[in-house]
Every structure is written in structure tokens, then in C-alpha cells.
Amino acid sequence: MFRCGVSLFFSLAVCLSLSAQSRVDSLQILLGAAKNDSARFQLLNELSLAAEYSDYVQARQYAVQAEPLAEKLGPWAQGKIFLRLAYLETMEGDYSAALQYDLRCAKLFANEGDSLGLAKAYIDIGADYRDLGEYDEAYAYLTQSFRITRSYPAVLSSQDSLMLSVALHNMGTVFGELGQYELAYQHLMASSRISDAIHDTDGPAYTNDELGELHRKKGDFEMAEENLHTAVNLARKLRIRFLLPRAQIHLAKLYLDKGEYALALQYYDSVRANEAITNNRFSLAECDLGAGQVMARQGRHDEALKRFQQSLSVAQQLNARNLALSNYSALASLYEAKKDYQRALAYHRQHDALRDSLMSRSTLERVFQERISFVTMNKDLEIEALSAVQVQQETEMRRQEFIQNILVVVAVLSIIVLYSVYRSGRRRKRINRLLLEHQEEIKKRSLELEQLNQVKDKFFSIISHDLRSPMTALGGTLDLLDSKRVTPEEFAKLTHALRIQFNHTKTLINNLLDWTLLQMDKLNVQHEPVKLALLADESYQALRELYPKNIQFENRIPESLTGLGDRNILSLVLRNLILNAIKFTESGGKVWVEAREKNDEWVISVSDNGTGIKPEVQEFLFTKTSSYTSRGTANEKGTGLGLILCKEFVEKNGGKIWFESKAGEGSTFYFTLPKATSKVPAIQETV
């Protein structure tokens, strides 16, 4: 089956190549006879198009020759050649170079006031950023393209609608890369509906390819195989040469996941044969990665290592961070299988650092902020459309009233009819109002469920990421100790590193257990008088043992001050706030706690003179779905749960929590709790 398939593929490629060469020969004759720059530019552009799949190097040379002519001819020609060169860079898999041409093209269209040209350039820029793994930039440019296209004409043409469809499709691919599969599916279906409405013949092929990849990532292999085979067949039938290797790579990944290694290698070899013509280094590197993964699973470790190293080298040259991320993971797993735990740990660290960069909190926040803006914009357009319909309805009502005034002979009948219409209208309004209220309630519940699901995903991510790395490090260290290949100096360093990992893991587990009890309503809150000065001292002493750091600690809470609350809850809050202060204070700095009286409650504060909190970060600190965390002054690692737990526990205890901070000057966190007695002395101050 494989040999027949490859033979058919090469036969088709030879036919296309011969046909393309014939057209190239004809165009070269015309080029030799061309008398002016405009004609030469058009012919060079057509020659580049004709040669792109038969002789990629020649196609690129034609485009390069056309570039100086475009500069003479003006913006219309420059825009055309920039798009052409960007496309050729994309064919070669150099998305960084393609991005530079697309950005130049966008600047040109913006200067010329060509809104639709700018929208097209933004789609290409969004695709470039997506393929480079910069998803926030990708989604921002795609939504801008959608806004421009949607708002420009009164009635969208087929070409404009196609641009909307492509923008939505690419937004779906961005959410697919971010693991937001439901949002990805919604965007792909919206794109498909537009594509079907304008009879876009290529649309179903692209939609099936992306749906197949989504189903594969979700583990639905049966649906994935059906979609991907449909995509491959449509790409061959419609001769969508750009899509065919992409869909075949997705099929190869599917068969790799299913353990059907022979089929996976057949598809990778087929793609390699096709992409060798255009020298698409990105696709060839993807084939090396996939073939290496097959070989690794078959125990052919040396062959797999060679493929992974080739793929990683190309990924680094092209700045293809997603491809590099996959290679780091594959190399880490390979060295674990070979029991070379030092190298495995090194690649694990490179993988985690790059993944944190690609999937950072700020990246996800910017994507979802852009999505909120995008949804709001669409709602505004819907309101405008409804307003236009309302004006039309009012005009129609006035016309009907005019006719009714003329038809006075049927006044009685008209009154009866109008009365019936009136009652029906009121009934419809009442029904519509109830439906709108029900719809708003459903939206509210849906939003709450989505937020809860995001919280669940975030905490599972924290567990899988922060618990796996210490276990991997511990396993590697024990294997090194068992093999007796560790010097005393190295053992001391490993022990120090493991202690830091253990302290972080212990804090994480304690916080997770406390948060779980709170979410399950299993936490039994027992209010009792608590000596806060003693509690603060105990918290600091425990943390000083776990996190040795030269920090001056001052307990300014009067020893006699007594608050009313659950001792365990207050201990957890103080422990987390003091730990946070220590974490972000340089060695030699100061941390202090105070108490102030306000009405019938105490305001407890934990202050430091450390690094402070940036303004753009402050609004996210107590947000469940963000769980912001960053490294401390001594590179201490956080869990992202401490401040969230503090907020929930303080509120559970009947108090409030807030903070004040300036970058570079330090931070102060406040929380309140009821007094145990109104006669206890304390510092008098209004907050």
C-alpha cells in the first residue's frame, strides 16, 4: 500500500512539475520581450508562482528579481511582492523571515489607507506568530483583521467573508495550541458556517484537518482518523498542495499515538519526499521528530537520538519554539530510557523553562482579554443590526397606520384586529422578557461553570508540574547515588537543591490540602480567643527553619492583644503572608507585623521593605483563575496558592484582606478579625 501510494504521489508530482515547467518556459519567452518595468514585474511574479512547487530555488530567485522593480513601481507592487516573499518563506518553514515581510506589507497598507489589504496582512501576521508559538500576538492580530473586515463594507463581498472565515479558523488553531479545545471548536464551526455560505471549496479541507488534530489531542482517535482522511482526500482532489503535507503529518502523529508505527513512518516518509522539493525545513524537522519518536518507542535509541538532534538544530535556527519544546521533551524521555538521568534532567529543565515562556500567565491573560474585547465588539455589531431592523419595523408600522386611516369603512373590524394584535404583542413581550431572563441566567451559570473549570484546570496543572519535577529530580539523584558516581562536593550541592525542592513541595501540599478542605466545606471553623503576638512569633520561627535567609523580623503586636478567630486559620494566614514577605525581601532586609484597632475589630498587617509588586500584577493576586506566582529574591519558587488561600480563609473567618505596594519599596498586606474583648490595649489608628 505504501509503495503504491508513494508511486502515485510521485507520478502526480512529475505531471505537475512538467506542466509547471512548460508554463515557466512560455513566461520566460515573454519576459525576454517585455519592454517596461510593469510588464517585467508582472511576468516575474507569475514565473515565481509557476515554479514554486517544481523548483523552489528558482521561484525564490524570480521573486527576489521582482523586488527592486516593485520599489520603482510603487506601493501596489511592493505589497504584492512582500506577500509573495512571505509566502515563499512560509513554504520553507522560516516563519520568522515570513513575519518580517508580512509586517512590512502591513505598514505599507496602513500608510496607503488600504483597510482590506491591511486586514489580509494581519491574518498572515497572526499565522506567523502562531507558528512561532507567540499566541497572544497571534490572537491580537487575527482579531484586528476580523474587526477591520467586519466593519468596513455595508454588505460583505465573498472575498471579505472568506477573510472572516480564515481569521476565525486561525483563531481556532490558536486556542487548539493553548489546549482550549471547546473555544477552538467554536471558532472552527463559526468559520465553517461562513465558508459554507459563500461556497468556499477549500474550506472543508482545512476545517477537517484542524478538527482531526483537535480530536487527536483530546484522545478521540476514531473521529480524528475520519476527519484527517477526509482532509487528505480533499487536499489531493482540490490540489491544495500547501495543506496536504500538513494533514499527512497530523495523520502520522495520530498513528504514532495509536501505536501503529509502520503507518506513522509511511506518512512521515511521504511528507519528507514532498517537502524535499521546496526544502521546507520546518516540515522536514517535524518528520525527523516524528520518526525519532517512533524509533525511541521501538528501542532504537541511537537512531532516535540522531533524528531528535537534527530536528532540534533546525528548530533553533528557525526560532520555532513549539518544535523545540517537543524535541526537549522527546530528548528528556529518551535519556531517561537510557538511564542517563543527568542529561534527562537538563532537557526537562529546558523544556519547562520554554513551556513556561510559551504558556505564561501573561500570554493566556492577554489572549482572553482580547477574546473579551472581540466578543464585545461582535455584540455591538449585533446591536447595530437590531437597531436597523427596529427602524425598518417602525417605518412599516407608520405605513400600516396610514393605510388604516384610509380604510375608515372597516373601522370596527380594524379595531378588533388591532386589539387582538395588541394583546398578542403584550403576550409576546412578556414571553420574550421571560426568555431573555432565562437566557441571562443560563449565561451566568455557564460563566460560573467555565470559571470553576478554569480553577480546576489550573490546580491540576500546578499539581502535575510542581510535584512531578521534584520527583524526577529525586529519582535522578538516587540513581546517581546508587551508581556511586557522585563526589562529596556534588552530593552537598544536590542535598541543598533537594532541600529547597522539598520545602517548596511541602508548602504546596499543605496549601492544596487546606484549599481542598475549604472547597469541600469540610473545614470546621472554631472561634476562640487567640494571642496574635505569640502566633506571629511561632509562624516566623517555623519559616526561619525552612527558609534560612538573613532577614530582620520585628513583632510589633502587643503581647496582650487578643483576637477572636480559628487558631489554625489565623496561623495559616500569618504563615503565608510572612513567607511571602521573606520571599520578596533581599538578604539584610526587614519584615514586621503590627496590629491596629478599628471599631470592633483588629487590623493586622505584615510589611516588608522588599521588591514590591508591579502595578500590572496587583489586580490578579487574589484571582482564582490566575494564581499568579514569581521567583523570590533568592530564586525561591512559589505555588501560586498562598494569597488565594489567605483571602478565602480570612473571609471564612469573617474578615477582609487587602494590600498596598510600590515597586522597589516593599509591600504591606492587611487583614481584619473581630476583637475578643474591647478593653485590650493596642495602637490606635484609622485605616
FENFENMO-V75093 format. One record per residue. N is the residue number from 1. PSI is psi in radians with two decimals (* if undefined). BURIAL is # if it has 9 or more other C-alpha atoms within 8 Angstrom, else .. Layout:
# FENFENMO-V75093
N_PSI_BURIAL / N_PSI_BURIAL
This chain:
# FENFENMO-V75093
1_-0.75_. / 2_-0.79_. / 3_-0.71_. / 4_-0.75_. / 5_-0.78_. / 6_-0.69_# / 7_-0.79_. / 8_-0.71_. / 9_-0.78_. / 10_-0.60_. / 11_-0.80_. / 12_-0.73_. / 13_-0.69_. / 14_-0.77_. / 15_-0.80_. / 16_-0.68_# / 17_-0.75_# / 18_-0.74_. / 19_-0.75_. / 20_-0.70_# / 21_-0.65_# / 22_-0.75_. / 23_-0.67_# / 24_-0.77_# / 25_-0.76_. / 26_-0.75_. / 27_-0.58_# / 28_-0.64_# / 29_-0.77_. / 30_-0.64_# / 31_-0.68_# / 32_-0.49_. / 33_-0.06_. / 34_2.40_. / 35_-0.36_. / 36_2.91_. / 37_-0.66_. / 38_-0.79_. / 39_-0.73_# / 40_-0.71_# / 41_-0.83_# / 42_-0.73_. / 43_-0.69_# / 44_-0.67_# / 45_-0.75_# / 46_-0.67_# / 47_-0.70_# / 48_-0.74_# / 49_-0.75_. / 50_-0.52_# / 51_-0.06_# / 52_-0.57_# / 53_-0.10_# / 54_-0.65_# / 55_1.53_# / 56_-0.71_# / 57_-0.77_. / 58_-0.69_# / 59_-0.69_# / 60_-0.69_# / 61_-0.72_# / 62_-0.75_# / 63_-0.70_# / 64_-0.69_# / 65_-0.55_# / 66_-0.35_# / 67_-0.82_# / 68_-0.58_. / 69_-0.66_# / 70_-0.65_# / 71_-0.62_# / 72_-0.67_. / 73_-0.41_# / 74_-3.05_. / 75_-0.70_# / 76_-0.71_. / 77_-0.65_# / 78_-0.77_# / 79_-0.72_# / 80_-0.77_. / 81_-0.55_# / 82_-0.76_# / 83_-0.67_# / 84_-0.82_# / 85_-0.65_# / 86_-0.72_# / 87_-0.72_# / 88_-0.66_# / 89_-0.64_# / 90_-0.71_# / 91_-0.59_# / 92_-0.14_# / 93_0.18_# / 94_1.45_# / 95_-0.43_# / 96_-0.79_# / 97_-0.71_# / 98_-0.69_# / 99_-0.72_# / 100_-0.74_# / 101_-0.72_# / 102_-0.64_# / 103_-0.69_# / 104_-0.68_# / 105_-0.77_# / 106_-0.75_# / 107_-0.72_. / 108_-0.83_# / 109_-0.63_# / 110_-0.75_# / 111_-0.58_. / 112_-0.13_. / 113_0.41_. / 114_1.63_# / 115_-0.80_# / 116_-0.62_# / 117_-0.68_# / 118_-0.70_# / 119_-0.72_# / 120_-0.76_# / 121_-0.67_# / 122_-0.63_# / 123_-0.80_# / 124_-0.68_# / 125_-0.74_# / 126_-0.72_# / 127_-0.69_# / 128_-0.83_# / 129_-0.66_# / 130_-0.82_# / 131_-0.37_# / 132_-0.09_# / 133_0.19_# / 134_1.44_# / 135_-0.54_# / 136_-0.76_# / 137_-0.70_# / 138_-0.87_# / 139_-0.62_# / 140_-0.79_# / 141_-0.63_# / 142_-0.71_# / 143_-0.62_# / 144_-0.72_# / 145_-0.75_# / 146_-0.76_# / 147_-0.82_# / 148_-0.84_# / 149_-0.71_# / 150_-0.59_# / 151_-0.18_. / 152_-1.10_. / 153_2.75_. / 154_-0.70_. / 155_2.15_. / 156_2.36_# / 157_3.02_. / 158_-0.67_. / 159_-0.72_. / 160_-0.76_# / 161_-0.64_# / 162_-0.70_# / 163_-0.69_# / 164_-0.75_# / 165_-0.76_# / 166_-0.72_# / 167_-0.80_# / 168_-0.71_# / 169_-0.80_# / 170_-0.58_# / 171_-0.71_# / 172_-0.70_# / 173_-0.58_# / 174_-0.84_# / 175_-0.56_# / 176_-0.72_# / 177_-0.54_. / 178_-0.05_. / 179_0.16_. / 180_1.34_# / 181_-0.61_# / 182_-0.77_. / 183_-0.67_# / 184_-0.79_# / 185_-0.73_# / 186_-0.78_# / 187_-0.71_# / 188_-0.68_# / 189_-0.66_. / 190_-0.73_# / 191_-0.75_# / 192_-0.66_# / 193_-0.73_. / 194_-0.75_# / 195_-0.75_# / 196_-0.66_# / 197_-0.58_. / 198_0.14_# / 199_0.79_. / 200_1.93_# / 201_-0.54_. / 202_-0.36_. / 203_-0.86_# / 204_-0.58_# / 205_-0.82_# / 206_-0.69_# / 207_-0.80_# / 208_-0.65_# / 209_-0.83_# / 210_-0.65_# / 211_-0.70_# / 212_-0.72_# / 213_-0.67_# / 214_-0.84_# / 215_-0.64_# / 216_-0.79_# / 217_-0.56_. / 218_-0.14_. / 219_0.13_. / 220_1.40_# / 221_-0.55_# / 222_-0.85_. / 223_-0.66_# / 224_-0.79_# / 225_-0.71_# / 226_-0.84_# / 227_-0.77_# / 228_-0.66_# / 229_-0.66_# / 230_-0.76_# / 231_-0.77_# / 232_-0.79_# / 233_-0.74_. / 234_-0.68_# / 235_-0.69_# / 236_-0.78_# / 237_-0.77_. / 238_-0.01_. / 239_0.79_. / 240_1.47_# / 241_-0.43_. / 242_-0.59_. / 243_-0.58_# / 244_-0.90_# / 245_-0.57_# / 246_-0.81_. / 247_-0.64_# / 248_-0.65_# / 249_-0.69_# / 250_-0.68_# / 251_-0.72_# / 252_-0.73_# / 253_-0.67_# / 254_-0.84_# / 255_-0.49_# / 256_-0.78_# / 257_-0.62_. / 258_-0.17_. / 259_0.21_. / 260_1.37_# / 261_-0.59_# / 262_-0.78_. / 263_-0.69_# / 264_-0.81_# / 265_-0.61_# / 266_-0.78_# / 267_-0.67_# / 268_-0.71_# / 269_-0.66_# / 270_-0.78_# / 271_-0.73_# / 272_-0.74_# / 273_-0.67_. / 274_-0.81_# / 275_-0.26_# / 276_-0.46_# / 277_-0.79_# / 278_-0.06_# / 279_0.80_# / 280_1.65_# / 281_-0.56_# / 282_-0.85_# / 283_-0.69_# / 284_-0.67_# / 285_-0.64_# / 286_-0.69_# / 287_-0.71_# / 288_-0.76_# / 289_-0.85_# / 290_-0.78_# / 291_-0.67_# / 292_-0.68_# / 293_-0.70_# / 294_-0.83_# / 295_-0.67_# / 296_-0.73_# / 297_-0.44_. / 298_0.02_. / 299_0.14_. / 300_1.23_# / 301_-0.72_# / 302_-0.72_. / 303_-0.71_# / 304_-0.74_# / 305_-0.73_# / 306_-0.74_# / 307_-0.77_# / 308_-0.73_# / 309_-0.69_. / 310_-0.80_# / 311_-0.76_# / 312_-0.68_# / 313_-0.79_. / 314_-0.73_# / 315_-0.73_# / 316_-0.64_# / 317_-0.67_. / 318_-0.01_# / 319_0.57_. / 320_1.54_# / 321_-0.59_# / 322_-0.77_# / 323_-0.70_# / 324_-0.70_# / 325_-0.79_# / 326_-0.66_. / 327_-0.70_# / 328_-0.77_# / 329_-0.77_# / 330_-0.74_# / 331_-0.66_# / 332_-0.80_# / 333_-0.68_# / 334_-0.80_# / 335_-0.50_# / 336_-0.75_# / 337_-0.57_. / 338_0.01_. / 339_0.44_. / 340_1.43_# / 341_-0.44_# / 342_-0.84_. / 343_-0.65_# / 344_-0.77_# / 345_-0.66_# / 346_-0.77_# / 347_-0.58_# / 348_-0.77_# / 349_-0.73_. / 350_-0.71_# / 351_-0.82_# / 352_-0.70_. / 353_-0.77_. / 354_-0.68_# / 355_-0.73_# / 356_-0.57_. / 357_-0.75_. / 358_-0.71_# / 359_0.65_# / 360_2.82_# / 361_-0.71_. / 362_-0.62_. / 363_-0.88_# / 364_-0.71_# / 365_-0.73_. / 366_-0.70_# / 367_-0.80_# / 368_-0.52_. / 369_-0.72_. / 370_-0.63_# / 371_-0.72_. / 372_-0.78_. / 373_-0.70_. / 374_-0.79_# / 375_-0.72_. / 376_-0.74_. / 377_-0.74_# / 378_-0.63_. / 379_-0.69_. / 380_-0.69_. / 381_-0.64_. / 382_-0.67_. / 383_-0.72_. / 384_-0.71_. / 385_-0.72_. / 386_-0.63_. / 387_-0.70_. / 388_-0.71_. / 389_-0.69_. / 390_-0.72_. / 391_-0.74_. / 392_-0.69_. / 393_-0.70_. / 394_-0.68_. / 395_-0.74_. / 396_-0.66_. / 397_-0.70_. / 398_-0.66_. / 399_-0.70_. / 400_-0.68_. / 401_-0.67_. / 402_-0.74_. / 403_-0.68_. / 404_-0.62_# / 405_-0.58_. / 406_-0.69_. / 407_1.06_. / 408_-0.38_. / 409_-0.33_. / 410_0.63_. / 411_-0.77_# / 412_-0.80_. / 413_-0.68_. / 414_-0.70_# / 415_-0.76_. / 416_-0.78_. / 417_-0.79_. / 418_-0.67_. / 419_-0.73_. / 420_-0.75_. / 421_-0.70_. / 422_-0.86_. / 423_-0.70_. / 424_-0.69_. / 425_-0.75_. / 426_-0.70_. / 427_-0.71_. / 428_-0.72_. / 429_-0.73_. / 430_-0.75_. / 431_-0.76_. / 432_-0.69_. / 433_-0.76_. / 434_-0.70_. / 435_-0.72_. / 436_-0.72_. / 437_-0.73_. / 438_-0.71_. / 439_-0.73_. / 440_-0.67_. / 441_-0.72_. / 442_-0.75_. / 443_-0.72_. / 444_-0.80_. / 445_-0.70_. / 446_-0.73_. / 447_-0.72_. / 448_-0.75_. / 449_-0.70_. / 450_-0.73_. / 451_-0.74_# / 452_-0.67_. / 453_-0.68_. / 454_-0.72_# / 455_-0.81_# / 456_-0.82_. / 457_-0.69_. / 458_-0.77_# / 459_-0.61_. / 460_-0.67_. / 461_-0.74_. / 462_-0.79_# / 463_-0.87_# / 464_-0.63_. / 465_-0.87_. / 466_-0.34_# / 467_-0.48_# / 468_-0.76_# / 469_-0.82_. / 470_-0.65_# / 471_-0.72_. / 472_-0.79_# / 473_-0.75_# / 474_-0.76_# / 475_-0.79_. / 476_-0.72_# / 477_-0.75_# / 478_-0.67_. / 479_-0.69_# / 480_-0.70_# / 481_-0.72_# / 482_-0.62_. / 483_-0.09_. / 484_0.68_. / 485_0.30_. / 486_2.21_. / 487_2.81_. / 488_-0.67_. / 489_-0.77_. / 490_-0.66_. / 491_-0.69_# / 492_-0.74_. / 493_-0.75_. / 494_-0.70_# / 495_-0.75_. / 496_-0.77_. / 497_-0.71_. / 498_-0.61_# / 499_-0.76_. / 500_-0.80_. / 501_-0.73_# / 502_-0.77_# / 503_-0.78_# / 504_-0.76_# / 505_-0.68_# / 506_-0.79_. / 507_-0.75_# / 508_-0.82_# / 509_-0.76_. / 510_-0.81_. / 511_-0.73_# / 512_-0.73_# / 513_-0.76_. / 514_-0.76_# / 515_-0.69_# / 516_-0.78_. / 517_-0.72_# / 518_-0.77_# / 519_-0.52_. / 520_0.08_. / 521_0.56_. / 522_0.03_. / 523_2.12_. / 524_1.88_. / 525_2.11_. / 526_1.90_. / 527_2.29_. / 528_2.78_# / 529_2.32_# / 530_2.28_# / 531_1.85_# / 532_-0.60_# / 533_-0.77_# / 534_-0.72_. / 535_-0.69_# / 536_-0.73_# / 537_-0.77_# / 538_-0.75_. / 539_-0.79_# / 540_-0.71_# / 541_-0.71_. / 542_-0.71_. / 543_-0.60_# / 544_-0.58_# / 545_-0.69_. / 546_-0.60_. / 547_1.35_. / 548_2.11_. / 549_2.42_. / 550_1.39_. / 551_2.31_# / 552_2.11_. / 553_2.29_. / 554_2.20_. / 555_1.77_# / 556_0.17_# / 557_2.22_# / 558_2.43_# / 559_-0.47_. / 560_-0.12_. / 561_2.25_# / 562_2.22_# / 563_2.85_# / 564_2.03_# / 565_-3.14_# / 566_2.16_# / 567_-0.73_# / 568_-0.70_. / 569_-0.83_# / 570_-0.63_# / 571_-0.75_# / 572_-0.75_# / 573_-0.88_# / 574_-0.72_# / 575_-0.78_# / 576_-0.70_# / 577_-0.71_# / 578_-0.71_# / 579_-0.74_# / 580_-0.73_. / 581_-0.76_# / 582_-0.73_# / 583_-0.71_# / 584_0.39_# / 585_2.31_# / 586_2.72_# / 587_2.30_. / 588_-0.09_. / 589_-2.97_# / 590_2.45_# / 591_2.33_# / 592_2.69_# / 593_2.54_# / 594_2.94_# / 595_2.41_# / 596_2.59_# / 597_2.36_# / 598_1.90_# / 599_-2.13_. / 600_0.44_. / 601_2.90_# / 602_2.49_# / 603_1.93_# / 604_2.37_# / 605_2.51_# / 606_2.06_# / 607_2.74_# / 608_2.86_# / 609_0.74_# / 610_-2.53_# / 611_-0.32_# / 612_-3.14_# / 613_2.30_# / 614_2.54_. / 615_-0.67_. / 616_-0.25_. / 617_-0.47_. / 618_-0.67_. / 619_-0.23_. / 620_-0.07_# / 621_-0.68_# / 622_0.26_# / 623_2.22_# / 624_-0.76_. / 625_-0.18_. / 626_-0.73_# / 627_1.06_# / 628_2.46_. / 629_2.63_. / 630_2.90_. / 631_2.54_# / 632_-3.07_# / 633_-0.40_# / 634_0.49_. / 635_0.44_. / 636_2.49_. / 637_2.40_. / 638_2.95_# / 639_-0.31_# / 640_0.09_# / 641_-0.37_# / 642_-0.93_# / 643_-0.57_# / 644_-0.77_# / 645_-0.75_# / 646_-0.81_# / 647_-0.84_# / 648_-0.66_. / 649_-0.68_# / 650_-0.78_# / 651_-0.60_# / 652_-0.56_. / 653_0.02_# / 654_0.30_. / 655_-2.99_# / 656_2.75_# / 657_2.47_# / 658_3.12_. / 659_2.84_. / 660_2.40_. / 661_2.54_# / 662_2.31_# / 663_2.23_# / 664_-0.14_. / 665_-0.22_# / 666_3.14_# / 667_2.70_# / 668_2.17_# / 669_2.31_# / 670_2.57_# / 671_2.73_# / 672_2.71_# / 673_2.68_# / 674_2.73_# / 675_2.56_# / 676_-0.46_# / 677_2.61_. / 678_-0.02_. / 679_0.21_. / 680_2.27_. / 681_2.56_. / 682_3.00_# / 683_2.20_. / 684_2.11_. / 685_2.50_. / 686_2.30_. / 687_*_.
